[in-house]
């Protein structure tokens, strides 16, 4: 019933999303927020606007979770990554974030993810014969804005290059323009900081700041059970993904290859952050889990197993939070 509901392509299904998000993250309103450290300029500007209020940070986090969930569903449907349009990703993202994370507050990584998804959609929407210079620049600019929230997102410029290499014929300007676009926010941030006498600017130090919603790698038995069930769902989903890849036409294969490049880039970021400070934001793991997990529920061979898995994930995520 739960998986079948979000398997529908009816936009009205998204009306259930606020209920799911509120049920999962309502306890965060009375949790003690993580003390913020150094932030990138855009993240610091938003933090100064919401002030020291803990509930305001959690409320912004809830809005960002719903925004990212809707963006993921629109991205997957618009580019037809799956055999049929659905809203499974919109359901799986908040569930994965709740089950894998330690809390929800104002998180720069969560703030920057909408810019990342907009950049990916801008890049992946360009056809093989369409003009792509403007799209390449815009995508790089959006990655730069994401990096102004959370610096490790700058590494995702590699995803834009990888996507261009598989979707379109080689054109060197399509590799240079994203870098130019990404550099602009850094330049303007430096200018503003210089004019306001806030130099020296040390962006690399922001990586060491504590995460507001870190990934819990060794949590309670309930959280371990959630991770095991999610891993089984991802395993089934990978078989469905490979089957869809084999059936798809050239453009479909290229887009799915770009999706794999995105997941690989996020994995590299998580690995490097874990080496540097033994933690990383849960949103980095929740996004690929939601994207690939959806393949397990689109056309299951046994519908009752899919329903049990979806209900199990939601139940365990609620148990972790409450």
Secondary structure by P-SEA (a helix, b strand, c coil): cccccccccccccccaaaaaaaaaccccccccccccccccaaaaaaaaaacccaaaaaaaaaaaaaaaaaaaaaaaaaacccccccaaaaaaaaaaaaaccccccccccccaaaaaaaaaaaaaacccccccaaaaaaaaaaaaaaaaaccccccaaaaaaaaaaccccccaaaaaaaaaaaaaaaaaaaaaaaaaccccccccccccccccccccccccaaaaaaaaaaaaaaaaaaaaaaaaaaaccaaaaaaaaaaaaaaaaaaaaaaaaaaacccccaaaaaaaaaaaaaaaccccccaaaaaaaaaaaaaaaaaaac
